[in-house]
Amino acid sequence: MLLYLRLLNESFGFAMNALRNNKLRTFLSLLGVTIGIFSIIAVLAAVDSLDQKIKKELSSLDKNTIYLFNDTFGPSSVPAWKREQFPNVNYAEFEYLQDNLPDAAQMSYQIFLKWENVKYEDKTMSNVNVVPVTHTFIDIQGFEFTEGRFFNASESNSGATVAVIGAELAEGLFGTLNPLGKQVRMYGQRFTIVGVLEKKGDGMFGNDDTSIIIPVNFIRRALGENKSMTPVIVIKPVKGVDMEAFKAELTQKLRNYRGMKVDEDNNFFINVFSGFTDLIDGIISSMNIGGWIIAAFSLLVGGFGVANIMFVSVKERTNLIGIQKSLGAKNRFILFQFLFEAVILCLFGGLIGIGLVWMLTILLTSALDFEFILSIGNVLKGTGLAVLIGVISGILPAISAARLDPVEAIRSGM
């Protein structure tokens, strides 16, 4: 054990000498390792941060939640032109499924619309996300309020002109005033504010803070339902249900209601939320692989650079190697000495790269409304990768040093 500690100490000293005596050569050689480690850890940190933010935002939704409409989240064997001909789901189908799907814990009807301007007195907020839903939407989405409440079943069914608004929209329209009971104008009507959502911040899939939620039956009555809108039936099954059996029952119920023949293909899609998260996981995985491929080229160049330093180091210390061997140093001692030196040099480059990523995460987190995280796991991956590059790039020079004949080595240095 003491032998290896002495080896490590000597190797560290030689590595420091290389850094001091050949600054430019060492800098250029380690630059590849630094860039490679920086690239891969930066990509891993960015992807992990993105993955964590997405999962945090989606954590409130059950993975078994179903989005039933005329399109799909991901790739489909049905061509786009054919999907465009599929009929939209409608409110009558929503009511039918509500009454005929016993394993559905909650069900809501939602329409996706174009953005709208919302006015309060002389203030106007442009491009506001209007979310028309049934009152049951809160049981699926799980909103939290700073003021007021969600609209009730009576208001939902009658299409009352009531609204729930996000925190940023409330601040933009009302400032320090209490929004409850105030009226805003849109679609030529006055809507009474009954609730204000708790502030969440920008999300990857929309921003509730700048949204206004209204009863879907108001939109159905005022604007009708047409191809420019995208109606969706959101279904949350009871816990522990057999999802395949539930999807089969849902498919059969809707096919029967639409009067579809046995040989006809489904003209709707049952999008399970877990499929969407699987799609995201696949994208995240592809980004990670892309990062490794990009970094591999830099690490390859860096490895050759370190190997070059080590071959030069063996050449410069040939006489010293001969003296060590003549004094009884074994081949493995010489081999480990140069191998440790290569590893230490690569660790320098790797730690610089990790340090740069750490500084970048701090800068980006403070500059953007997004938290970048450099995890301990990624730091360990970067450190381990630097050690691996050191071993790979240093093994051949170390073997060549260990195989030197002591007499020839001393003579060549004279």
C-alpha positions as CSV (number, residue, x, y, z in Angstrom):
1,M,0.0,0.0,0.0
2,L,2.8,2.4,0.9
3,L,4.5,1.6,-2.4
4,Y,1.4,2.7,-4.4
5,L,1.1,5.9,-2.3
6,R,4.7,6.7,-3.1
7,L,4.1,5.9,-6.7
8,L,1.1,8.2,-6.7
9,N,3.1,11.0,-5.0
10,E,5.9,10.7,-7.6
11,S,3.5,10.6,-10.5
12,F,1.8,13.7,-9.2
13,G,5.2,15.4,-9.0
14,F,6.1,14.4,-12.6
15,A,2.6,15.6,-13.8
16,M,3.1,19.0,-12.1
17,N,6.6,19.2,-13.7
18,A,5.0,18.6,-17.1
19,L,2.5,21.3,-16.5
20,R,5.1,23.8,-15.3
21,N,7.9,23.1,-17.8
22,N,5.9,22.5,-20.9
23,K,2.9,24.8,-20.3
24,L,1.8,25.3,-24.0
25,R,2.3,21.7,-25.0
26,T,0.5,20.4,-22.0
27,F,-2.3,23.0,-22.4
28,L,-2.9,22.1,-26.0
29,S,-2.8,18.4,-25.3
30,L,-5.2,18.6,-22.3
31,L,-7.6,20.9,-24.2
32,G,-9.1,18.0,-26.0
33,V,-9.8,16.2,-22.7
34,T,-11.2,19.4,-21.2
35,I,-13.5,20.1,-24.2
36,G,-14.6,16.4,-24.3
37,I,-15.5,16.3,-20.6
38,F,-17.1,19.7,-20.8
39,S,-19.2,18.6,-23.8
40,I,-20.6,15.4,-22.3
41,I,-21.2,16.8,-18.8
42,A,-22.8,19.9,-20.2
43,V,-25.2,17.8,-22.3
44,L,-25.9,15.4,-19.5
45,A,-26.6,18.3,-17.1
46,A,-28.9,20.1,-19.6
47,V,-30.8,16.9,-20.4
48,D,-31.1,15.9,-16.7
49,S,-32.4,19.4,-15.8
50,L,-34.9,19.3,-18.7
51,D,-36.0,15.8,-17.6
52,Q,-36.4,16.8,-14.0
53,K,-38.5,19.9,-15.0
54,I,-40.7,17.9,-17.2
55,K,-41.3,15.2,-14.6
56,K,-42.0,17.8,-11.9
57,E,-44.6,19.5,-14.2
58,L,-46.3,16.2,-15.0
59,S,-46.2,14.7,-11.5
60,S,-49.7,16.0,-10.7
61,L,-51.2,13.9,-13.6
62,D,-51.9,10.2,-13.3
63,K,-49.8,8.2,-15.9
64,N,-53.0,6.3,-16.8
65,T,-54.9,9.5,-17.7
66,I,-56.3,9.1,-21.2
67,Y,-56.7,11.9,-23.9
68,L,-59.4,10.8,-26.4
69,F,-59.5,12.8,-29.6
70,N,-58.9,12.5,-33.4
71,D,-55.1,12.6,-33.3
72,T,-52.2,11.0,-31.5
73,F,-49.3,12.2,-29.3
74,G,-46.6,10.3,-31.1
75,P,-45.9,8.4,-34.4
76,S,-48.8,6.7,-36.0
77,S,-49.3,4.2,-38.8
78,V,-52.3,6.2,-39.9
79,P,-51.2,8.9,-42.4
80,A,-51.8,12.6,-41.6
81,W,-54.2,13.2,-44.4
82,K,-56.4,10.4,-43.1
83,R,-56.3,11.6,-39.5
84,E,-57.4,15.1,-40.7
85,Q,-60.7,13.4,-41.9
86,F,-61.5,11.8,-38.6
87,P,-64.4,13.4,-36.8
88,N,-63.9,15.4,-33.6
89,V,-65.1,13.9,-30.4
90,N,-68.2,15.8,-29.2
91,Y,-70.1,16.7,-26.0
92,A,-72.8,14.1,-26.6
93,E,-70.1,11.4,-26.8
94,F,-68.6,12.8,-23.5
95,E,-72.0,12.5,-21.8
96,Y,-72.5,9.0,-23.2
97,L,-69.1,7.8,-21.9
98,Q,-69.7,9.4,-18.5
99,D,-72.8,7.3,-18.1
100,N,-71.4,4.1,-19.6
101,L,-67.8,3.7,-18.3
102,P,-68.0,2.5,-14.7
103,D,-64.2,2.2,-14.4
104,A,-63.7,5.9,-15.2
105,A,-63.0,7.8,-11.9
106,Q,-63.1,11.2,-13.5
107,M,-63.9,12.5,-16.9
108,S,-63.7,16.0,-18.4
109,Y,-64.5,17.7,-21.7
110,Q,-62.0,20.3,-23.0
111,I,-61.7,22.4,-26.2
112,F,-58.4,23.8,-27.4
113,L,-58.9,27.2,-28.9
114,K,-56.9,30.0,-30.5
115,W,-55.6,32.7,-28.1
116,E,-57.8,35.6,-27.2
117,N,-57.5,39.2,-25.9
118,V,-58.9,39.8,-22.4
119,K,-59.9,43.3,-21.2
120,Y,-60.5,44.9,-17.8
121,E,-61.5,48.5,-18.0
122,D,-58.6,50.2,-19.9
123,K,-56.2,47.3,-19.6
124,T,-55.8,44.6,-22.3
125,M,-53.9,41.4,-22.1
126,S,-53.1,39.9,-25.6
127,N,-52.8,36.3,-26.7
128,V,-54.3,34.8,-23.5
129,N,-54.7,31.1,-23.4
130,V,-58.4,30.4,-23.0
131,V,-59.1,26.9,-21.5
132,P,-62.8,25.9,-21.9
133,V,-63.5,22.8,-19.7
134,T,-66.2,21.1,-17.7
135,H,-66.2,21.5,-13.9
136,T,-64.7,18.0,-13.4
137,F,-61.4,19.2,-14.9
138,I,-60.2,20.3,-11.5
139,D,-60.4,16.7,-10.3
140,I,-58.0,15.6,-13.0
141,Q,-55.7,18.6,-13.1
142,G,-55.6,19.3,-9.3
143,F,-55.4,23.1,-9.3
144,E,-54.5,25.1,-6.2
145,F,-55.9,28.5,-5.5
146,T,-54.7,31.7,-3.8
147,E,-58.2,33.2,-4.0
148,G,-61.7,31.9,-4.6
149,R,-62.7,28.6,-6.2
150,F,-63.3,26.6,-9.4
151,F,-66.7,26.9,-11.1
152,N,-69.3,24.4,-10.0
153,A,-71.5,21.9,-11.9
154,S,-74.4,24.3,-12.3
155,E,-72.2,27.0,-13.7
156,S,-70.5,24.5,-16.0
157,N,-73.6,22.9,-17.3
158,S,-75.4,26.2,-18.0
159,G,-72.3,27.8,-19.6
160,A,-72.2,30.7,-17.1
161,T,-69.9,33.6,-17.8
162,V,-67.6,32.9,-14.9
163,A,-63.8,32.4,-15.1
164,V,-60.8,31.2,-13.1
165,I,-57.5,33.1,-14.0
166,G,-53.8,32.5,-13.5
167,A,-51.7,34.5,-11.1
168,E,-49.8,36.5,-13.8
169,L,-52.9,37.3,-15.8
170,A,-54.5,38.5,-12.5
171,E,-51.6,40.7,-11.8
172,G,-51.5,42.1,-15.3
173,L,-55.2,43.0,-15.4
174,F,-55.9,44.0,-11.8
175,G,-52.5,44.9,-10.2
176,T,-52.9,45.0,-6.4
177,L,-56.7,44.8,-6.6
178,N,-58.5,41.6,-5.5
179,P,-59.7,40.0,-8.7
180,L,-62.7,38.1,-7.1
181,G,-66.0,39.5,-8.3
182,K,-64.3,41.7,-11.0
183,Q,-65.5,41.3,-14.6
184,V,-63.3,40.9,-17.7
185,R,-64.4,41.1,-21.3
186,M,-63.8,38.6,-24.1
187,Y,-66.0,37.1,-26.8
188,G,-68.2,40.1,-26.4
189,Q,-69.3,39.0,-23.0
190,R,-68.4,40.0,-19.4
191,F,-67.0,37.2,-17.3
192,T,-67.0,37.3,-13.5
193,I,-63.8,36.1,-11.8
194,V,-64.5,33.4,-9.2
195,G,-61.0,32.1,-8.6
196,V,-57.3,32.9,-8.9
197,L,-54.8,30.0,-9.4
198,E,-51.6,29.7,-7.4
199,K,-48.5,30.8,-9.3
200,K,-46.4,28.0,-10.7
201,G,-44.1,29.7,-13.2
202,D,-43.4,28.9,-16.9
203,G,-44.0,25.3,-17.9
204,M,-42.8,23.1,-20.8
205,F,-46.5,22.5,-21.9
206,G,-48.1,25.9,-21.4
207,N,-48.4,28.4,-18.6
208,D,-51.4,28.2,-16.2
209,D,-50.3,31.6,-14.8
210,T,-51.3,33.4,-18.0
211,S,-54.4,31.3,-18.7
212,I,-58.1,31.9,-18.2
213,I,-60.4,28.9,-17.6
214,I,-64.1,29.1,-18.5
215,P,-67.0,26.7,-18.7
216,V,-66.8,24.7,-22.0
217,N,-70.6,25.0,-22.5
218,F,-70.2,28.8,-23.0
219,I,-68.0,28.2,-26.0
220,R,-70.3,25.6,-27.3
221,R,-73.2,27.9,-27.1
222,A,-71.5,31.1,-28.3
223,L,-69.1,29.7,-31.0
224,G,-70.4,26.3,-31.7
225,E,-68.0,23.4,-32.4
226,N,-66.1,23.4,-35.7
227,K,-62.9,22.1,-37.3
228,S,-60.9,25.0,-36.1
229,M,-61.4,23.7,-32.6
230,T,-59.9,20.6,-31.1
231,P,-62.2,18.9,-28.5
232,V,-60.7,16.3,-26.2
233,I,-62.3,14.0,-23.7
234,V,-59.9,13.5,-20.7
235,I,-60.5,10.3,-18.7
236,K,-58.9,9.3,-15.4
237,P,-59.5,5.6,-14.7
238,V,-60.0,4.2,-11.2
239,K,-56.8,3.1,-9.5
240,G,-55.7,-0.5,-10.1
241,V,-57.8,-0.9,-13.3
242,D,-56.5,-3.2,-16.0
243,M,-55.6,-0.5,-18.6
244,E,-55.7,-2.9,-21.6
245,A,-59.2,-4.0,-20.6
246,F,-60.3,-0.4,-19.9
247,K,-59.0,0.8,-23.4
248,A,-60.8,-2.1,-25.1
249,E,-64.0,-1.3,-23.3
250,L,-63.7,2.4,-24.2
251,T,-62.9,1.6,-27.8
252,Q,-66.0,-0.7,-28.1
253,K,-68.3,1.8,-26.4
254,L,-67.3,4.7,-28.7
255,R,-67.4,2.5,-31.8
256,N,-70.9,1.3,-30.9
257,Y,-72.0,4.9,-30.3
258,R,-70.7,6.0,-33.6
259,G,-72.3,3.0,-35.4
260,M,-69.0,1.8,-36.8
261,K,-68.9,-1.5,-38.7
262,V,-66.7,-4.4,-37.6
263,D,-64.3,-4.0,-40.6
264,E,-63.9,-0.3,-40.1
265,D,-60.7,1.1,-38.5
266,N,-61.0,3.3,-35.5
267,N,-61.4,7.0,-36.4
268,F,-60.2,8.2,-33.0
269,F,-57.1,7.7,-30.8
270,I,-56.8,6.6,-27.2
271,N,-53.7,8.5,-26.0
272,V,-52.5,7.2,-22.6
273,F,-50.4,9.7,-20.8
274,S,-47.8,7.1,-20.0
275,G,-47.2,6.8,-23.8
276,F,-46.5,10.5,-23.9
277,T,-44.0,10.2,-21.0
278,D,-42.4,7.2,-22.8
279,L,-42.0,9.4,-25.9
280,I,-40.3,12.1,-23.8
281,D,-38.0,9.5,-22.2
282,G,-37.1,8.3,-25.7
283,I,-36.2,11.9,-26.8
284,I,-34.2,12.4,-23.6
285,S,-32.3,9.2,-24.3
286,S,-31.5,10.2,-27.9
287,M,-30.2,13.5,-26.7
288,N,-27.9,11.7,-24.2
289,I,-26.6,9.5,-27.0
290,G,-26.0,12.5,-29.2
291,G,-24.0,14.1,-26.4
292,W,-21.8,11.1,-26.0
293,I,-21.1,10.9,-29.7
294,I,-20.2,14.6,-29.9
295,A,-17.9,14.3,-26.9
296,A,-16.3,11.1,-28.1
297,F,-14.5,13.0,-30.9
298,S,-13.1,15.5,-28.5
299,L,-12.0,12.8,-26.1
300,L,-10.4,10.9,-28.9
301,V,-8.3,13.9,-29.8
302,G,-7.6,14.6,-26.1
303,G,-6.5,11.0,-25.6
304,F,-4.0,11.2,-28.5
305,G,-2.7,14.5,-27.0
306,V,-2.1,12.9,-23.6
307,A,-0.5,9.8,-25.2
308,N,1.9,12.2,-27.1
309,I,2.8,13.9,-23.8
310,M,3.5,10.5,-22.2
311,F,5.7,9.3,-25.1
312,V,7.7,12.5,-24.9
313,S,7.9,12.1,-21.1
314,V,9.3,8.6,-21.5
315,K,11.9,9.9,-24.0
316,E,13.0,12.7,-21.7
317,R,13.3,10.4,-18.6
318,T,14.9,7.4,-20.3
319,N,18.1,7.9,-18.2
320,L,16.1,8.2,-15.0
321,I,14.1,5.0,-15.8
322,G,17.5,3.2,-16.4
323,I,18.8,4.3,-13.0
324,Q,15.5,3.3,-11.2
325,K,15.7,-0.2,-12.8
326,S,19.4,-0.6,-11.9
327,L,18.5,0.2,-8.3
328,G,15.9,-2.6,-8.3
329,A,12.7,-1.0,-9.5
330,K,10.4,-3.6,-11.1
331,N,8.7,-3.2,-14.4
332,R,5.3,-2.8,-12.8
333,F,6.6,0.1,-10.7
334,I,7.7,1.9,-13.8
335,L,4.5,1.0,-15.6
336,F,2.2,2.3,-12.8
337,Q,4.4,5.4,-12.4
338,F,3.7,6.5,-16.0
339,L,0.1,5.3,-16.0
340,F,-0.7,7.3,-12.8
341,E,0.9,10.3,-14.4
342,A,-1.4,10.0,-17.5
343,V,-4.4,9.6,-15.2
344,I,-3.5,12.7,-13.2
345,L,-3.0,14.8,-16.3
346,C,-6.4,13.7,-17.6
347,L,-8.0,14.4,-14.2
348,F,-6.7,18.0,-14.5
349,G,-8.3,18.4,-17.9
350,G,-11.5,16.7,-16.7
351,L,-11.8,18.7,-13.5
352,I,-11.4,21.9,-15.5
353,G,-14.2,20.8,-17.9
354,I,-16.5,20.0,-14.9
355,G,-15.6,23.3,-13.3
356,L,-16.6,25.1,-16.5
357,V,-19.9,23.3,-16.6
358,W,-20.6,24.2,-13.0
359,M,-20.0,27.9,-13.8
360,L,-22.2,27.7,-16.9
361,T,-25.1,26.2,-14.9
362,I,-24.9,29.0,-12.4
363,L,-24.8,31.7,-15.1
364,L,-27.7,30.1,-17.1
365,T,-29.9,29.5,-14.0
366,S,-29.5,33.2,-13.0
367,A,-30.1,34.5,-16.6
368,L,-33.0,32.2,-17.5
369,D,-36.2,31.1,-15.8
370,F,-34.9,27.6,-15.8
371,E,-33.0,25.7,-13.1
372,F,-29.9,23.9,-14.5
373,I,-28.5,21.2,-12.2
374,L,-25.1,19.6,-12.1
375,S,-25.7,16.5,-10.2
376,I,-23.1,14.5,-8.2
377,G,-23.8,11.6,-10.5
378,N,-22.7,13.6,-13.6
379,V,-19.6,14.9,-11.7
380,L,-18.6,11.3,-10.9
381,K,-19.3,10.3,-14.5
382,G,-17.0,13.1,-15.7
383,T,-14.3,12.1,-13.2
384,G,-14.5,8.4,-14.1
385,L,-14.4,9.2,-17.8
386,A,-11.3,11.3,-17.3
387,V,-9.6,8.5,-15.4
388,L,-10.6,6.0,-18.2
389,I,-9.1,8.3,-20.9
390,G,-5.9,8.6,-18.8
391,V,-5.6,4.8,-18.6
392,I,-6.3,4.3,-22.3
393,S,-4.0,7.0,-23.5
394,G,-1.2,6.2,-20.9
395,I,-1.1,2.4,-21.2
396,L,1.1,2.2,-24.3
397,P,3.7,4.8,-23.2
398,A,3.8,3.1,-19.7
399,I,4.4,-0.3,-21.3
400,S,7.2,1.1,-23.5
401,A,8.8,2.6,-20.4
402,A,8.5,-0.6,-18.4
403,R,10.1,-2.6,-21.1
404,L,13.3,-0.4,-21.4
405,D,16.5,-2.2,-20.9
406,P,18.3,-0.5,-17.9
407,V,21.7,-0.5,-19.4
408,E,20.5,0.8,-22.8
409,A,18.4,3.4,-21.0
410,I,21.3,4.7,-19.0
411,R,23.6,4.7,-22.0
412,S,21.0,6.6,-24.2
413,G,20.8,9.3,-21.5
414,M,24.5,9.9,-21.4
